[in-house]
Amino acid sequence: MRACLPDVVDTVRRDGVRIRYERYGQGSPAIVLLPTWSVVNSRHWKMQVPYLSRHFTVVTFDGRGSGGSDRPAEADAYSDVEFAWDALAVMDAAGVETAVLVSVSCGALWALRLCVEHPDRVLGSVFVAPTAPLVPRLPERRVQRFHKVFDAPVGWQKYNSHYWRTDYPDFVDFFIHRIFTEPHSTKPIEDAIGWALEIDGATLEAADLGLKDCSAATTRRLATRVTCPVLVVSGTQDAVRGYPEGAALADCTGAALATFEGAGHFPHLRDPVRVNVLIRQFADRVGR
């Protein structure tokens, strides 16, 4: 897909934290491609921006802790509320009054906040491979103990604060390979590892601890209050969150559910044409 240059590159400062954003295109409605967990920056949307910006105004921004945005040290700076308020600040700075939201993974948590607490700014929301703790976690992730010190962690035991501080590159290699379970994923794996290595284990630890209040009860309370149009996209081979999470979010929000057979946790990078068409169709529909 041909690269495209932004019309605007700027930063907005909120409570002392600088957030870098980009704006592309001039079409209507606007689409805000939300950041995900701070392990990767907004470049994970690289397969969406060129296509969508030919039809819509597109805004992306690096979530706090990643890319060109600041990296606060305190865990409280990474709550879902802070990410949601960052999105509003970026929309204001970019001159976007209302928008269709598109999120991936943890971005679902800030998207839910925006849908419920700022419905006047949201036309609709697309959730791709959402983090929505509405069902039990995947069986292989039940070995996780975030604060335990393991002598030789294996698998999801590497999702661990001590390990991130002592061998963060090895965790990154493990985690990115769990994102891309599809065959022939060498290029997206290399890209994502490179993005993840731009930050360090201490930053990721703060970002993870900042989401401690995003419980099943909180997620369900927000999801059942969403009134705007919603589309959920979920892959049957998602090895990070699992297909049932997407299905549960669709059920709670009354959303349409697009099932990607054989897809992993980042279908927007591995099956971008299909994802892009779904986003365009959704935006055209709610924009009318």
LINFEN-V454460 format. One record per residue. SS is DSSP state (@ for helix, = for strand, . for the rest). PHI is phi in whole degrees, 0 to 359 (999 if undefined). PSI is psi in radians with two decimals (NA if undefined). Layout:
ss:SS phi:PHI psi:PSI
ss:SS phi:PHI psi:PSI
//
This chain:
ss:. phi:999 psi:2.33
ss:. phi:294 psi:2.35
ss:. phi:293 psi:2.74
ss:. phi:221 psi:2.43
ss:. phi:267 psi:2.51
ss:. phi:289 psi:2.62
ss:. phi:282 psi:-0.54
ss:= phi:223 psi:2.30
ss:= phi:233 psi:2.13
ss:= phi:204 psi:3.10
ss:= phi:232 psi:2.66
ss:= phi:235 psi:2.45
ss:= phi:252 psi:2.24
ss:= phi:225 psi:2.11
ss:. phi:52 psi:0.69
ss:. phi:84 psi:-0.03
ss:= phi:254 psi:2.19
ss:= phi:274 psi:2.29
ss:= phi:240 psi:2.14
ss:= phi:271 psi:2.32
ss:= phi:224 psi:2.85
ss:= phi:225 psi:2.57
ss:= phi:233 psi:2.38
ss:= phi:229 psi:2.57
ss:. phi:72 psi:3.07
ss:. phi:225 psi:0.08
ss:. phi:282 psi:3.05
ss:. phi:230 psi:2.47
ss:. phi:283 psi:3.04
ss:= phi:279 psi:2.59
ss:= phi:239 psi:2.22
ss:= phi:255 psi:2.01
ss:= phi:271 psi:1.81
ss:. phi:285 psi:2.66
ss:. phi:290 psi:2.78
ss:. phi:253 psi:-2.74
ss:. phi:305 psi:2.62
ss:. phi:292 psi:-0.01
ss:. phi:293 psi:-0.45
ss:. phi:228 psi:2.73
ss:. phi:263 psi:-2.98
ss:@ phi:289 psi:-0.11
ss:@ phi:293 psi:-0.21
ss:@ phi:293 psi:-0.22
ss:@ phi:270 psi:0.24
ss:@ phi:297 psi:-0.41
ss:@ phi:272 psi:-0.15
ss:@ phi:261 psi:-0.69
ss:@ phi:302 psi:-0.87
ss:@ phi:300 psi:-0.72
ss:@ phi:287 psi:-0.90
ss:@ phi:294 psi:-0.58
ss:. phi:287 psi:-0.18
ss:. phi:286 psi:-0.30
ss:. phi:241 psi:-0.45
ss:. phi:224 psi:2.90
ss:= phi:282 psi:2.24
ss:= phi:238 psi:2.29
ss:= phi:237 psi:2.29
ss:= phi:235 psi:2.74
ss:= phi:208 psi:2.59
ss:. phi:286 psi:2.15
ss:. phi:296 psi:2.61
ss:. phi:308 psi:2.37
ss:. phi:97 psi:-0.09
ss:. phi:220 psi:2.86
ss:. phi:54 psi:-2.34
ss:. phi:271 psi:0.15
ss:. phi:268 psi:2.84
ss:. phi:292 psi:2.81
ss:. phi:238 psi:1.40
ss:. phi:301 psi:2.62
ss:. phi:271 psi:-0.38
ss:. phi:274 psi:2.41
ss:@ phi:298 psi:-0.61
ss:@ phi:299 psi:-0.37
ss:@ phi:286 psi:-0.13
ss:@ phi:245 psi:0.44
ss:. phi:288 psi:2.83
ss:@ phi:297 psi:-0.55
ss:@ phi:296 psi:-0.74
ss:@ phi:296 psi:-0.75
ss:@ phi:297 psi:-0.69
ss:@ phi:296 psi:-0.74
ss:@ phi:292 psi:-0.58
ss:@ phi:300 psi:-0.75
ss:@ phi:300 psi:-0.75
ss:@ phi:295 psi:-0.71
ss:@ phi:296 psi:-0.70
ss:@ phi:293 psi:-0.76
ss:@ phi:301 psi:-0.77
ss:@ phi:299 psi:-0.81
ss:@ phi:294 psi:-0.58
ss:@ phi:274 psi:-0.02
ss:. phi:75 psi:0.54
ss:. phi:252 psi:2.00
ss:. phi:278 psi:-0.84
ss:. phi:227 psi:2.68
ss:= phi:204 psi:2.77
ss:= phi:274 psi:2.25
ss:= phi:266 psi:2.45
ss:= phi:230 psi:2.21
ss:= phi:230 psi:2.76
ss:= phi:228 psi:2.38
ss:. phi:53 psi:-2.12
ss:. phi:298 psi:-0.37
ss:@ phi:302 psi:-0.37
ss:@ phi:300 psi:-0.56
ss:@ phi:292 psi:-0.71
ss:@ phi:283 psi:-0.56
ss:@ phi:297 psi:-0.74
ss:@ phi:300 psi:-0.75
ss:@ phi:302 psi:-0.81
ss:@ phi:294 psi:-0.74
ss:@ phi:300 psi:-0.71
ss:@ phi:272 psi:-0.75
ss:@ phi:267 psi:-0.26
ss:. phi:222 psi:0.99
ss:@ phi:296 psi:-0.39
ss:@ phi:289 psi:-0.24
ss:@ phi:258 psi:-0.13
ss:= phi:243 psi:2.11
ss:= phi:276 psi:-0.55
ss:= phi:179 psi:2.97
ss:= phi:217 psi:2.32
ss:= phi:252 psi:2.18
ss:= phi:250 psi:2.01
ss:= phi:256 psi:2.19
ss:. phi:44 psi:0.99
ss:. phi:291 psi:2.51
ss:. phi:278 psi:1.91
ss:. phi:214 psi:1.54
ss:. phi:290 psi:1.12
ss:. phi:258 psi:-0.19
ss:. phi:227 psi:2.83
ss:. phi:303 psi:2.55
ss:. phi:295 psi:2.84
ss:. phi:304 psi:2.47
ss:@ phi:307 psi:-0.71
ss:@ phi:291 psi:-0.28
ss:@ phi:269 psi:-0.05
ss:@ phi:286 psi:-0.11
ss:@ phi:277 psi:-0.11
ss:. phi:297 psi:2.36
ss:. phi:220 psi:1.74
ss:. phi:297 psi:-0.61
ss:. phi:254 psi:0.00
ss:. phi:281 psi:2.52
ss:. phi:265 psi:2.01
ss:. phi:263 psi:2.44
ss:. phi:292 psi:-0.78
ss:. phi:216 psi:1.37
ss:. phi:296 psi:2.54
ss:. phi:231 psi:2.63
ss:@ phi:55 psi:-2.34
ss:@ phi:288 psi:-0.09
ss:@ phi:296 psi:-0.34
ss:@ phi:287 psi:-0.22
ss:. phi:281 psi:1.40
ss:. phi:205 psi:2.29
ss:@ phi:299 psi:-0.72
ss:@ phi:295 psi:-0.74
ss:@ phi:293 psi:-0.64
ss:@ phi:298 psi:-0.57
ss:@ phi:278 psi:-0.34
ss:@ phi:253 psi:-0.55
ss:@ phi:213 psi:1.04
ss:@ phi:302 psi:-0.73
ss:@ phi:301 psi:-0.63
ss:@ phi:291 psi:-0.68
ss:@ phi:299 psi:-0.78
ss:@ phi:303 psi:-0.81
ss:@ phi:301 psi:-0.79
ss:@ phi:297 psi:-0.87
ss:@ phi:295 psi:-0.77
ss:@ phi:295 psi:-0.63
ss:@ phi:292 psi:-0.43
ss:@ phi:282 psi:-0.44
ss:@ phi:292 psi:-0.78
ss:. phi:254 psi:1.57
ss:. phi:270 psi:-0.15
ss:. phi:285 psi:2.60
ss:. phi:298 psi:2.71
ss:. phi:61 psi:0.80
ss:. phi:254 psi:0.41
ss:@ phi:303 psi:-0.84
ss:@ phi:295 psi:-0.90
ss:@ phi:297 psi:-0.56
ss:@ phi:295 psi:-0.81
ss:@ phi:298 psi:-0.76
ss:@ phi:300 psi:-0.88
ss:@ phi:294 psi:-0.64
ss:@ phi:297 psi:-0.74
ss:@ phi:299 psi:-0.77
ss:@ phi:297 psi:-0.75
ss:@ phi:294 psi:-0.57
ss:. phi:282 psi:-0.02
ss:. phi:284 psi:-0.27
ss:. phi:244 psi:-3.08
ss:. phi:234 psi:3.04
ss:@ phi:297 psi:-0.60
ss:@ phi:294 psi:-0.69
ss:@ phi:295 psi:-0.77
ss:@ phi:293 psi:-0.60
ss:@ phi:298 psi:-0.79
ss:@ phi:298 psi:-0.73
ss:@ phi:297 psi:-0.65
ss:@ phi:289 psi:-0.77
ss:@ phi:294 psi:-0.47
ss:. phi:295 psi:-0.31
ss:. phi:262 psi:0.29
ss:. phi:299 psi:-0.44
ss:. phi:270 psi:0.02
ss:. phi:274 psi:1.20
ss:. phi:276 psi:3.04
ss:@ phi:298 psi:-0.71
ss:@ phi:296 psi:-0.78
ss:@ phi:295 psi:-0.77
ss:@ phi:298 psi:-0.77
ss:@ phi:295 psi:-0.72
ss:@ phi:299 psi:-0.75
ss:@ phi:291 psi:-0.80
ss:@ phi:299 psi:-0.66
ss:. phi:285 psi:-0.17
ss:. phi:258 psi:-0.01
ss:. phi:290 psi:2.26
ss:. phi:244 psi:-0.23
ss:. phi:279 psi:2.87
ss:= phi:299 psi:2.48
ss:= phi:222 psi:2.47
ss:= phi:232 psi:2.32
ss:= phi:246 psi:2.30
ss:= phi:244 psi:2.17
ss:= phi:219 psi:2.41
ss:= phi:264 psi:2.51
ss:. phi:286 psi:-0.27
ss:. phi:246 psi:0.55
ss:. phi:290 psi:1.93
ss:. phi:264 psi:0.10
ss:. phi:256 psi:-0.85
ss:. phi:245 psi:-0.54
ss:. phi:95 psi:2.52
ss:@ phi:302 psi:-0.67
ss:@ phi:301 psi:-0.46
ss:@ phi:294 psi:-0.77
ss:@ phi:297 psi:-0.74
ss:@ phi:297 psi:-0.69
ss:@ phi:293 psi:-0.69
ss:@ phi:294 psi:-0.72
ss:@ phi:300 psi:-0.72
ss:@ phi:295 psi:-0.76
ss:@ phi:294 psi:-0.62
ss:@ phi:266 psi:-0.13
ss:. phi:71 psi:0.52
ss:. phi:273 psi:2.80
ss:= phi:287 psi:2.51
ss:= phi:241 psi:2.07
ss:= phi:261 psi:1.99
ss:= phi:265 psi:2.18
ss:= phi:256 psi:1.81
ss:. phi:295 psi:2.24
ss:. phi:80 psi:0.01
ss:. phi:275 psi:2.62
ss:. phi:266 psi:-2.54
ss:. phi:274 psi:-0.29
ss:. phi:235 psi:1.12
ss:@ phi:297 psi:-0.38
ss:@ phi:292 psi:-0.36
ss:@ phi:265 psi:-0.48
ss:@ phi:264 psi:-0.41
ss:. phi:224 psi:1.02
ss:@ phi:294 psi:-0.59
ss:@ phi:298 psi:-0.83
ss:@ phi:295 psi:-0.75
ss:@ phi:295 psi:-0.77
ss:@ phi:299 psi:-0.73
ss:@ phi:295 psi:-0.71
ss:@ phi:297 psi:-0.75
ss:@ phi:296 psi:-0.77
ss:@ phi:297 psi:-0.79
ss:@ phi:298 psi:-0.73
ss:@ phi:296 psi:-0.82
ss:@ phi:296 psi:-0.70
ss:@ phi:299 psi:-0.73
ss:@ phi:293 psi:-0.87
ss:@ phi:286 psi:-0.47
ss:@ phi:293 psi:-0.49
ss:. phi:281 psi:NA
//
